Amino acid sequence: MRYLTDRKRAVGMGASKTGTEHHWSMQVSSIALIILVPLFLFTFGPILGSSYEEVVAYYSRPWPASIAALTLIVGMTHFKNGAQMAIEDYVHGMAGRLTIIGVTILSYAIMGVGVFSLIRLAL
């Protein structure tokens, strides 16, 4: 007969020890988005409704293109982390893992397509 203490039974079954890092990355990306979203709106607003040639010329400049790319990357990373946190809380088992994988793939795909499109506009 094995006698195990409560601590010995709990070893290996606790938290994943990434909660603080995850929370910190969400806080940092939130602050970055507070700065980036107004900058994006101020750089995207003047070109809204313009012709294709004007948009290409506008995004050929480094400032608007870099603001758009940073906003896209930080926004999608923030989305991925927030969705992962919600999925971990409410969807369990294999469905939760597959949903997290799907959200991660979706967010990286949006980032990749968006940055590729900006590069195509800039070059």
Buried (B, 14 or more C-beta within 10 A) or exposed (E): EEEEEEEEEEEEEEEEEEEEEBEEBBEEBEEBBEEBBEBBEEBBEEBEEEEEEEBBEBBEEEEBBBBBBBBBBBBBBBBBBBBBBEBBEEBEEEEBEEBBEEBBEBBEEBBEEBBEBBEEBBE
